[in-house]
Amino acid sequence: MAELDAVGRRIEQSAPHVVGLSVTLLDQGRAFTLAASDQQVALLDVLQYLAGGPCVRAARQQAEVSMNRAGMHQEGWHLLASGMAGTGVASTLSIPLTVPVAGGAAVTGGVNLYGGSRGAFDGRHEELTRTCLEWAGDAVAAVGLDDLRARTSSSGDELPDPRRHAVAMDQALAYLADVLAVSVDEARARLHSAAARGGVQPGPVAELVAGLLQRR
Protein backbone atom coordinates (compact mmCIF):
# COMPACT_ATOMS: atom_id res chain seq x y z
CA MET A 1 0.00 0.00 0.00
CA ALA A 2 2.93 2.34 0.62
CA GLU A 3 4.05 1.83 -2.98
CA LEU A 4 0.47 2.34 -4.19
CA ASP A 5 0.26 5.62 -2.26
CA ALA A 6 3.57 6.73 -3.72
CA VAL A 7 2.57 6.06 -7.32
CA GLY A 8 -0.78 7.71 -6.63
CA ARG A 9 1.01 10.90 -5.64
CA ARG A 10 3.08 10.77 -8.83
CA ILE A 11 -0.06 10.33 -10.91
CA GLU A 12 -1.71 13.28 -9.17
CA GLN A 13 1.15 15.51 -10.34
CA SER A 14 0.21 14.68 -13.95
CA ALA A 15 -3.55 14.39 -13.48
CA PRO A 16 -4.75 16.42 -10.46
CA HIS A 17 -8.33 15.16 -10.84
CA VAL A 18 -7.46 11.50 -10.37
CA VAL A 19 -9.45 10.09 -7.43
CA GLY A 20 -8.30 6.48 -7.37
CA LEU A 21 -6.49 3.65 -9.10
CA SER A 22 -6.42 -0.12 -9.20
CA VAL A 23 -4.58 -2.98 -10.89
CA THR A 24 -6.54 -5.76 -12.58
CA LEU A 25 -5.08 -9.13 -13.52
CA LEU A 26 -6.58 -11.78 -15.78
CA ASP A 27 -6.33 -15.42 -14.83
CA GLN A 28 -8.11 -18.16 -16.76
CA GLY A 29 -10.46 -15.59 -18.27
CA ARG A 30 -11.45 -14.06 -14.94
CA ALA A 31 -10.46 -10.61 -13.71
CA PHE A 32 -9.04 -10.03 -10.22
CA THR A 33 -8.11 -6.80 -8.42
CA LEU A 34 -4.51 -7.07 -7.31
CA ALA A 35 -4.50 -3.68 -5.57
CA ALA A 36 -6.87 -0.74 -5.15
CA SER A 37 -6.32 2.67 -3.61
CA ASP A 38 -9.46 2.36 -1.46
CA GLN A 39 -12.63 0.31 -1.09
CA GLN A 40 -14.68 2.66 -3.26
CA VAL A 41 -12.34 1.96 -6.18
CA ALA A 42 -12.40 -1.78 -5.45
CA LEU A 43 -16.22 -1.68 -5.53
CA LEU A 44 -16.16 0.02 -8.94
CA ASP A 45 -13.88 -2.76 -10.15
CA VAL A 46 -16.42 -5.28 -8.87
CA LEU A 47 -19.21 -3.61 -10.86
CA GLN A 48 -17.08 -4.15 -13.95
CA TYR A 49 -16.58 -7.81 -13.09
CA LEU A 50 -20.35 -8.14 -12.78
CA ALA A 51 -21.47 -6.41 -15.96
CA GLY A 52 -18.47 -5.26 -17.99
CA GLY A 53 -16.44 -2.09 -18.19
CA PRO A 54 -13.30 -0.47 -19.60
CA CYS A 55 -10.83 -2.12 -17.24
CA VAL A 56 -12.00 -5.58 -18.26
CA ARG A 57 -11.93 -4.64 -21.95
CA ALA A 58 -8.45 -3.10 -21.74
CA ALA A 59 -7.06 -6.16 -19.97
CA ARG A 60 -8.65 -8.67 -22.34
CA GLN A 61 -7.98 -6.83 -25.59
CA GLN A 62 -4.65 -5.34 -24.46
CA ALA A 63 -5.74 -1.94 -25.71
CA GLU A 64 -6.00 1.39 -23.89
CA VAL A 65 -9.55 2.47 -23.08
CA SER A 66 -10.43 6.04 -22.04
CA MET A 67 -14.06 6.83 -21.33
CA ASN A 68 -16.54 9.02 -19.46
CA ARG A 69 -19.92 8.03 -18.05
CA ALA A 70 -21.82 8.96 -21.23
CA GLY A 71 -19.58 6.66 -23.24
CA MET A 72 -20.15 3.85 -20.76
CA HIS A 73 -23.90 4.12 -21.17
CA GLN A 74 -23.40 3.94 -24.95
CA GLU A 75 -21.36 0.76 -24.48
CA GLY A 76 -24.11 -0.75 -22.34
CA TRP A 77 -22.08 -0.55 -19.12
CA HIS A 78 -24.99 1.00 -17.23
CA LEU A 79 -24.18 -0.62 -13.90
CA LEU A 80 -20.70 0.89 -13.81
CA ALA A 81 -21.83 4.29 -15.12
CA SER A 82 -24.51 4.50 -12.42
CA GLY A 83 -22.08 3.39 -9.74
CA MET A 84 -19.57 6.02 -10.80
CA ALA A 85 -22.24 8.74 -10.71
CA GLY A 86 -22.99 7.85 -7.10
CA THR A 87 -19.35 8.10 -6.06
CA GLY A 88 -18.34 11.26 -7.93
CA VAL A 89 -16.24 9.49 -10.56
CA ALA A 90 -16.70 10.97 -14.04
CA SER A 91 -14.12 9.23 -16.23
CA THR A 92 -11.66 6.35 -16.43
CA LEU A 93 -8.42 5.49 -18.15
CA SER A 94 -7.52 1.80 -18.39
CA ILE A 95 -3.97 0.95 -19.48
CA PRO A 96 -3.16 -2.60 -20.64
CA LEU A 97 -0.38 -4.48 -18.90
CA THR A 98 1.65 -7.56 -19.85
CA VAL A 99 4.32 -8.87 -17.50
CA PRO A 100 6.62 -11.86 -18.23
CA VAL A 101 6.78 -14.39 -15.40
CA ALA A 102 8.76 -17.55 -14.70
CA GLY A 103 8.69 -20.23 -17.37
CA GLY A 104 8.29 -17.82 -20.27
CA ALA A 105 4.62 -17.21 -19.59
CA ALA A 106 3.04 -13.79 -19.17
CA VAL A 107 0.43 -12.24 -16.93
CA THR A 108 -1.96 -9.80 -18.57
CA GLY A 109 -4.11 -7.18 -16.95
CA GLY A 110 -4.36 -3.43 -16.68
CA VAL A 111 -3.96 -0.33 -14.55
CA ASN A 112 -7.22 1.54 -14.02
CA LEU A 113 -7.38 5.24 -13.19
CA TYR A 114 -10.60 6.84 -11.99
CA GLY A 115 -11.05 10.59 -12.51
CA GLY A 116 -13.26 13.16 -10.83
CA SER A 117 -13.86 15.13 -14.05
CA ARG A 118 -14.81 14.21 -17.63
CA GLY A 119 -11.42 15.25 -18.99
CA ALA A 120 -9.28 14.14 -16.06
CA PHE A 121 -6.81 12.28 -18.28
CA ASP A 122 -7.07 14.20 -21.57
CA GLY A 123 -3.65 14.88 -23.10
CA ARG A 124 -1.90 12.96 -20.33
CA HIS A 125 -2.10 9.35 -21.55
CA GLU A 126 1.54 8.90 -22.53
CA GLU A 127 2.96 10.22 -19.26
CA LEU A 128 0.42 8.33 -17.15
CA THR A 129 1.06 5.11 -19.03
CA ARG A 130 4.78 5.39 -18.41
CA THR A 131 4.29 6.07 -14.70
CA CYS A 132 1.76 3.27 -14.20
CA LEU A 133 3.58 0.55 -16.11
CA GLU A 134 6.87 1.33 -14.41
CA TRP A 135 5.34 0.55 -11.03
CA ALA A 136 2.74 -2.06 -11.92
CA GLY A 137 5.17 -4.33 -13.75
CA ASP A 138 7.15 -4.95 -10.57
CA ALA A 139 3.98 -5.34 -8.50
CA VAL A 140 2.48 -7.92 -10.85
CA ALA A 141 5.72 -9.87 -11.24
CA ALA A 142 5.79 -10.37 -7.47
CA VAL A 143 2.20 -11.60 -7.10
CA GLY A 144 1.23 -15.24 -6.70
CA LEU A 145 -1.75 -16.09 -8.89
CA ASP A 146 -2.57 -18.97 -6.55
CA ASP A 147 -3.25 -16.39 -3.83
CA LEU A 148 -5.70 -14.56 -6.09
CA ARG A 149 -7.41 -17.79 -7.11
CA ALA A 150 -7.79 -18.72 -3.44
CA ARG A 151 -10.07 -15.73 -2.95
CA THR A 152 -12.90 -17.42 -4.81
CA SER A 153 -12.74 -20.52 -2.62
CA SER A 154 -14.28 -18.46 0.18
CA SER A 155 -16.54 -16.34 -2.00
CA GLY A 156 -19.60 -17.60 -0.15
CA ASP A 157 -18.40 -16.02 3.09
CA GLU A 158 -20.25 -12.95 4.37
CA LEU A 159 -19.55 -10.33 6.97
CA PRO A 160 -19.75 -11.40 10.65
CA ASP A 161 -23.35 -10.14 10.81
CA PRO A 162 -24.95 -10.81 7.41
CA ARG A 163 -28.29 -9.47 8.72
CA ARG A 164 -26.84 -5.99 8.47
CA HIS A 165 -26.95 -6.28 4.68
CA ALA A 166 -29.90 -8.65 4.30
CA VAL A 167 -32.37 -6.14 2.83
CA ALA A 168 -29.75 -4.62 0.52
CA MET A 169 -28.69 -8.09 -0.60
CA ASP A 170 -32.25 -9.06 -1.54
CA GLN A 171 -32.70 -5.81 -3.47
CA ALA A 172 -29.32 -6.13 -5.18
CA LEU A 173 -29.94 -9.70 -6.26
CA ALA A 174 -33.33 -8.85 -7.71
CA TYR A 175 -31.81 -5.93 -9.60
CA LEU A 176 -28.85 -7.94 -10.90
CA ALA A 177 -31.08 -10.82 -11.95
CA ASP A 178 -33.06 -8.36 -14.06
CA VAL A 179 -30.06 -6.48 -15.48
CA LEU A 180 -28.03 -9.61 -16.25
CA ALA A 181 -31.05 -11.69 -17.34
CA VAL A 182 -30.19 -14.53 -14.95
CA SER A 183 -31.86 -16.28 -12.03
CA VAL A 184 -31.55 -14.89 -8.51
CA ASP A 185 -29.34 -17.83 -7.57
CA GLU A 186 -27.03 -17.09 -10.49
CA ALA A 187 -27.02 -13.39 -9.57
CA ARG A 188 -25.98 -14.36 -6.03
CA ALA A 189 -23.16 -16.55 -7.32
CA ARG A 190 -21.92 -13.80 -9.62
CA LEU A 191 -22.06 -11.14 -6.91
CA HIS A 192 -20.11 -13.28 -4.45
CA SER A 193 -17.53 -14.27 -7.07
CA ALA A 194 -17.06 -10.69 -8.27
CA ALA A 195 -16.74 -9.43 -4.71
CA ALA A 196 -14.12 -12.06 -3.91
CA ARG A 197 -12.13 -11.22 -7.05
CA GLY A 198 -12.31 -7.55 -6.14
CA GLY A 199 -11.03 -8.26 -2.65
CA VAL A 200 -14.13 -6.93 -0.85
CA GLN A 201 -16.98 -8.49 1.11
CA PRO A 202 -20.33 -9.14 -0.60
CA GLY A 203 -22.22 -6.89 1.81
CA PRO A 204 -20.78 -3.55 0.63
CA VAL A 205 -21.29 -4.64 -2.98
CA ALA A 206 -24.95 -5.34 -2.24
CA GLU A 207 -25.30 -1.94 -0.56
CA LEU A 208 -23.83 -0.21 -3.61
CA VAL A 209 -25.99 -2.10 -6.11
CA ALA A 210 -29.14 -1.61 -4.03
CA GLY A 211 -28.39 2.10 -3.94
CA LEU A 212 -28.29 2.14 -7.74
CA LEU A 213 -31.74 0.56 -7.80
CA GLN A 214 -33.13 3.27 -5.54
CA ARG A 215 -31.79 6.01 -7.83
CA ARG A 216 -33.41 4.60 -10.98
C-alpha positions as CSV (number, residue, x, y, z in Angstrom):
1,M,0.0,0.0,0.0
2,A,2.9,2.3,0.6
3,E,4.0,1.8,-3.0
4,L,0.5,2.3,-4.2
5,D,0.3,5.6,-2.3
6,A,3.6,6.7,-3.7
7,V,2.6,6.1,-7.3
8,G,-0.8,7.7,-6.6
9,R,1.0,10.9,-5.6
10,R,3.1,10.8,-8.8
11,I,-0.1,10.3,-10.9
12,E,-1.7,13.3,-9.2
13,Q,1.2,15.5,-10.3
14,S,0.2,14.7,-14.0
15,A,-3.6,14.4,-13.5
16,P,-4.7,16.4,-10.5
17,H,-8.3,15.2,-10.8
18,V,-7.5,11.5,-10.4
19,V,-9.4,10.1,-7.4
20,G,-8.3,6.5,-7.4
21,L,-6.5,3.7,-9.1
22,S,-6.4,-0.1,-9.2
23,V,-4.6,-3.0,-10.9
24,T,-6.5,-5.8,-12.6
25,L,-5.1,-9.1,-13.5
26,L,-6.6,-11.8,-15.8
27,D,-6.3,-15.4,-14.8
28,Q,-8.1,-18.2,-16.8
29,G,-10.5,-15.6,-18.3
30,R,-11.5,-14.1,-14.9
31,A,-10.5,-10.6,-13.7
32,F,-9.0,-10.0,-10.2
33,T,-8.1,-6.8,-8.4
34,L,-4.5,-7.1,-7.3
35,A,-4.5,-3.7,-5.6
36,A,-6.9,-0.7,-5.2
37,S,-6.3,2.7,-3.6
38,D,-9.5,2.4,-1.5
39,Q,-12.6,0.3,-1.1
40,Q,-14.7,2.7,-3.3
41,V,-12.3,2.0,-6.2
42,A,-12.4,-1.8,-5.5
43,L,-16.2,-1.7,-5.5
44,L,-16.2,0.0,-8.9
45,D,-13.9,-2.8,-10.1
46,V,-16.4,-5.3,-8.9
47,L,-19.2,-3.6,-10.9
48,Q,-17.1,-4.1,-14.0
49,Y,-16.6,-7.8,-13.1
50,L,-20.4,-8.1,-12.8
51,A,-21.5,-6.4,-16.0
52,G,-18.5,-5.3,-18.0
53,G,-16.4,-2.1,-18.2
54,P,-13.3,-0.5,-19.6
55,C,-10.8,-2.1,-17.2
56,V,-12.0,-5.6,-18.3
57,R,-11.9,-4.6,-22.0
58,A,-8.5,-3.1,-21.7
59,A,-7.1,-6.2,-20.0
60,R,-8.6,-8.7,-22.3
61,Q,-8.0,-6.8,-25.6
62,Q,-4.6,-5.3,-24.5
63,A,-5.7,-1.9,-25.7
64,E,-6.0,1.4,-23.9
65,V,-9.6,2.5,-23.1
66,S,-10.4,6.0,-22.0
67,M,-14.1,6.8,-21.3
68,N,-16.5,9.0,-19.5
69,R,-19.9,8.0,-18.0
70,A,-21.8,9.0,-21.2
71,G,-19.6,6.7,-23.2
72,M,-20.2,3.9,-20.8
73,H,-23.9,4.1,-21.2
74,Q,-23.4,3.9,-24.9
75,E,-21.4,0.8,-24.5
76,G,-24.1,-0.8,-22.3
77,W,-22.1,-0.5,-19.1
78,H,-25.0,1.0,-17.2
79,L,-24.2,-0.6,-13.9
80,L,-20.7,0.9,-13.8
81,A,-21.8,4.3,-15.1
82,S,-24.5,4.5,-12.4
83,G,-22.1,3.4,-9.7
84,M,-19.6,6.0,-10.8
85,A,-22.2,8.7,-10.7
86,G,-23.0,7.9,-7.1
87,T,-19.4,8.1,-6.1
88,G,-18.3,11.3,-7.9
89,V,-16.2,9.5,-10.6
90,A,-16.7,11.0,-14.0
91,S,-14.1,9.2,-16.2
92,T,-11.7,6.3,-16.4
93,L,-8.4,5.5,-18.2
94,S,-7.5,1.8,-18.4
95,I,-4.0,1.0,-19.5
96,P,-3.2,-2.6,-20.6
97,L,-0.4,-4.5,-18.9
98,T,1.6,-7.6,-19.8
99,V,4.3,-8.9,-17.5
100,P,6.6,-11.9,-18.2
101,V,6.8,-14.4,-15.4
102,A,8.8,-17.5,-14.7
103,G,8.7,-20.2,-17.4
104,G,8.3,-17.8,-20.3
105,A,4.6,-17.2,-19.6
106,A,3.0,-13.8,-19.2
107,V,0.4,-12.2,-16.9
108,T,-2.0,-9.8,-18.6
109,G,-4.1,-7.2,-16.9
110,G,-4.4,-3.4,-16.7
111,V,-4.0,-0.3,-14.5
112,N,-7.2,1.5,-14.0
113,L,-7.4,5.2,-13.2
114,Y,-10.6,6.8,-12.0
115,G,-11.0,10.6,-12.5
116,G,-13.3,13.2,-10.8
117,S,-13.9,15.1,-14.0
118,R,-14.8,14.2,-17.6
119,G,-11.4,15.2,-19.0
120,A,-9.3,14.1,-16.1
121,F,-6.8,12.3,-18.3
122,D,-7.1,14.2,-21.6
123,G,-3.6,14.9,-23.1
124,R,-1.9,13.0,-20.3
125,H,-2.1,9.4,-21.5
126,E,1.5,8.9,-22.5
127,E,3.0,10.2,-19.3
128,L,0.4,8.3,-17.2
129,T,1.1,5.1,-19.0
130,R,4.8,5.4,-18.4
131,T,4.3,6.1,-14.7
132,C,1.8,3.3,-14.2
133,L,3.6,0.6,-16.1
134,E,6.9,1.3,-14.4
135,W,5.3,0.5,-11.0
136,A,2.7,-2.1,-11.9
137,G,5.2,-4.3,-13.8
138,D,7.1,-4.9,-10.6
139,A,4.0,-5.3,-8.5
140,V,2.5,-7.9,-10.8
141,A,5.7,-9.9,-11.2
142,A,5.8,-10.4,-7.5
143,V,2.2,-11.6,-7.1
144,G,1.2,-15.2,-6.7
145,L,-1.7,-16.1,-8.9
146,D,-2.6,-19.0,-6.6
147,D,-3.2,-16.4,-3.8
148,L,-5.7,-14.6,-6.1
149,R,-7.4,-17.8,-7.1
150,A,-7.8,-18.7,-3.4
151,R,-10.1,-15.7,-3.0
152,T,-12.9,-17.4,-4.8
153,S,-12.7,-20.5,-2.6
154,S,-14.3,-18.5,0.2
155,S,-16.5,-16.3,-2.0
156,G,-19.6,-17.6,-0.2
157,D,-18.4,-16.0,3.1
158,E,-20.2,-13.0,4.4
159,L,-19.5,-10.3,7.0
160,P,-19.8,-11.4,10.7
161,D,-23.3,-10.1,10.8
162,P,-24.9,-10.8,7.4
163,R,-28.3,-9.5,8.7
164,R,-26.8,-6.0,8.5
165,H,-26.9,-6.3,4.7
166,A,-29.9,-8.7,4.3
167,V,-32.4,-6.1,2.8
168,A,-29.8,-4.6,0.5
169,M,-28.7,-8.1,-0.6
170,D,-32.2,-9.1,-1.5
171,Q,-32.7,-5.8,-3.5
172,A,-29.3,-6.1,-5.2
173,L,-29.9,-9.7,-6.3
174,A,-33.3,-8.9,-7.7
175,Y,-31.8,-5.9,-9.6
176,L,-28.9,-7.9,-10.9
177,A,-31.1,-10.8,-11.9
178,D,-33.1,-8.4,-14.1
179,V,-30.1,-6.5,-15.5
180,L,-28.0,-9.6,-16.3
181,A,-31.1,-11.7,-17.3
182,V,-30.2,-14.5,-15.0
183,S,-31.9,-16.3,-12.0
184,V,-31.6,-14.9,-8.5
185,D,-29.3,-17.8,-7.6
186,E,-27.0,-17.1,-10.5
187,A,-27.0,-13.4,-9.6
188,R,-26.0,-14.4,-6.0
189,A,-23.2,-16.5,-7.3
190,R,-21.9,-13.8,-9.6
191,L,-22.1,-11.1,-6.9
192,H,-20.1,-13.3,-4.5
193,S,-17.5,-14.3,-7.1
194,A,-17.1,-10.7,-8.3
195,A,-16.7,-9.4,-4.7
196,A,-14.1,-12.1,-3.9
197,R,-12.1,-11.2,-7.0
198,G,-12.3,-7.5,-6.1
199,G,-11.0,-8.3,-2.6
200,V,-14.1,-6.9,-0.9
201,Q,-17.0,-8.5,1.1
202,P,-20.3,-9.1,-0.6
203,G,-22.2,-6.9,1.8
204,P,-20.8,-3.6,0.6
205,V,-21.3,-4.6,-3.0
206,A,-25.0,-5.3,-2.2
207,E,-25.3,-1.9,-0.6
208,L,-23.8,-0.2,-3.6
209,V,-26.0,-2.1,-6.1
210,A,-29.1,-1.6,-4.0
211,G,-28.4,2.1,-3.9
212,L,-28.3,2.1,-7.7
213,L,-31.7,0.6,-7.8
214,Q,-33.1,3.3,-5.5
215,R,-31.8,6.0,-7.8
216,R,-33.4,4.6,-11.0
